């Protein structure tokens, strides 16, 4: 029985990368056209959302999104969520209709095909370089000034220990949100670790829930309120994770 599970996981993981790559190849003329200018990024974002839906549906994930508040068209937000899986990227794209830019680790740029577009549309960070972190902050400010939103997974990466429910948060997302006086949008992804973790021989098709919590306003806040804001958002996601885990 175990050998059949291993074969399934192997083929299923290969299928994931096929689903990532083939639509990109098919859509590459449009993708190349839409990344040629920052002005056409919203059109690229529409294609990216379509790509994300193909992957989630193709992998057998039936996602269910609970929204406590809706996005306003044309408004910028700071999107944050717990981070446990590569599918967090796809689920975030499906949830948020307002064009946003990911701040993500540079290692993903090495993935064939996907990495080519990833490094040209996302803000890449080398977490071992203080200079890189400063450049990330500068580029994020530029994108916010263009009217886009930003998505940051504030744990700063996926915890090595999969038993960790929610790691500590870094400051970057909350500092940017306060400086630009934009709302923080906390989101909880309770099932992505179970469905498709970074452990290769694991996972399964099935339910993939998400909760978009009420937005946390930053108007009137200063950097003196950064820790309070960070703690409030983390507690919102943490307690929701605990509630989901009990179900």
PyMOL commands that set and color helices and strands:
alter all, ss='L'
color gray80, all
select helices_A, chain A and resi 2-34+38-58+87-95+106-110+114-121+130-145+172-180+192-196+223-245
alter helices_A, ss='H'
color red, helices_A
select strands_A, chain A and resi 61-67+77-81+100-105+123-125+149-152+183-188+206-212
alter strands_A, ss='S'
color yellow, strands_A
deselect
rebuild
show_as cartoon
